[in-house]
Structures are given as C-alpha cells and as structure tokens.
Amino acid sequence: MRSGIEDAAREAGRAASEITLIVVTKFHPVSLIEQLAELGVRDMGENRHQEVQQKAAELAALDLTWHFVGQVQGKKARQVRAYANVIHSVDRASLVDALASETSAVDCFIQVNLTDDPARGGVNPNELLPLVERVQDTAGLRLLGLMTVAPLHVEPRRAFARIRALSADILQSAPQATALSMGMSQDYAEAILEGATHLRIGTAITGKRPDHS
Ligand SMILES: *Cc1c(COP(=O)(O)O)cnc(C)c1O
C-alpha cells in the first residue's frame, strides 16, 4: 500500500509524506487495530457510532487518532465528538449546530454528495458555500477541507476533480480548509492525482471485512 501511494504521489509530482493514510477498521475486532498500531498506524477510520465508541474506550491507552467517516445522527453528535479526533462527514446545518462547543475544538471535513441520491451522506454541491460559512462561524469546529466518496458508475478521477474545483471555490470563505479526504481501496491512486491529502482505505489493507461487508 505504501508503495502504491508513493508511485501515485510521484506521478502527481507530490510528496507521499503530505498524504495521511487512514486505515478503515470498521467491523474488525480490536485485536486487528492493536496489530496495526504495532505496525505504526496511528490513524483509524470507523463509521458506526456504537462500535467506535467502544473501540476508542478500550484502546484509549494507545492514543490513536480516530476518524469518524460515517453519517452522524444529530442526537449522537455530542457523543461522537467526545471520542472522534476528526469528523469527516459534516453535511448539514443542524449537525454543525449540534457539534458546536465553547470549550473544545474538533477537526472536521464537510462531506460532499456527488450522487443524486440524497440518502447518501453529504451536502449537495449547490449548498456547499453556506455550509462552509456556517462551520467557519461555529465555535468548536475547525474545518480542514472537503470529503467525498466517488459515486458508482462515474469515473472516479472526474469525481475527485470536481471536489478539487469545489475546494478552490471555498478558499475565500475558509482559507485554511485546503485538505481533501478522498480515495478508498479501489480509487486511491486517482484521488492522489487530484490532490487527496487524506486517504480512507479499508479492504486493500485489512482484507475482507467480517460480516455485512
Ligand atoms: C468503508 C469506508 C471506506 C473504506 O472502503 P474500502 O473500499 O474498504 O477501502 C472509506 N470511506 C468510507 C466513508 C467508508 O465507509
């Protein structure tokens, strides 16, 4: 995996060191996360609230960086905030408000939905700018940038290029929000070519997920 990332970075004229590899460990047992940590992985991605809440508590001593990449229910927002170091899936104003805090800050990405299915997580690109402004104006949220999942049946590179263009559009409102969370097992090389700074990779590293995967 590291060599695949290095090859794509070289092709893009980028340094692999500027790309954060998040290993998505959803559905896998705590023992797998412990093995990854022994191999030097610090950034873990999860998408189900109760599962990661438990894992983060159990593994607190390892001081890992937990990335929440799933949809966040409004009523669970404060609980997610309590263990997540980075929330990749901010996608609506009510969630921004639910995540606000006067006492601590959490890093986040705004997720953009490039499909025409509103049930998928993410904000419609047309509604992105007001959401960026809302995050900027909300205490306790530090906007890192944009996140997406490439839609099925679309050339992933085109989807990622679209996010890169949207990223340029938001810089006037949020000059610090330059990061791009995009690229999974099947499309990480294309994502790197379009400027991804955070890859979320599961099966290509962990193998097939146990149950429902
Ligand atoms: C599961 C998941 C991933 C990892 O997917 P793989 O295809 O296993 O690499 C990345 N991002 C999100 C949002 C996910 O839910």
The ligand as an ORCA input file, in Angstrom:
! r2SCAN-3c Opt
* xyz 0 1
  C     -15.692      1.689      4.436
  C     -15.302      3.056      4.009
  C     -14.054      3.311      3.412
  C     -13.068      2.211      3.076
  O     -13.522      1.472      1.991
  P     -12.625      0.340      1.289
  O     -13.279      0.153     -0.043
  O     -12.671     -0.866      2.143
  O     -11.250      0.888      1.158
  C     -13.746      4.617      3.096
  N     -14.604      5.629      3.323
  C     -15.809      5.438      3.887
  C     -16.712      6.607      4.102
  C     -16.193      4.148      4.237
  O     -17.413      3.959      4.791
*
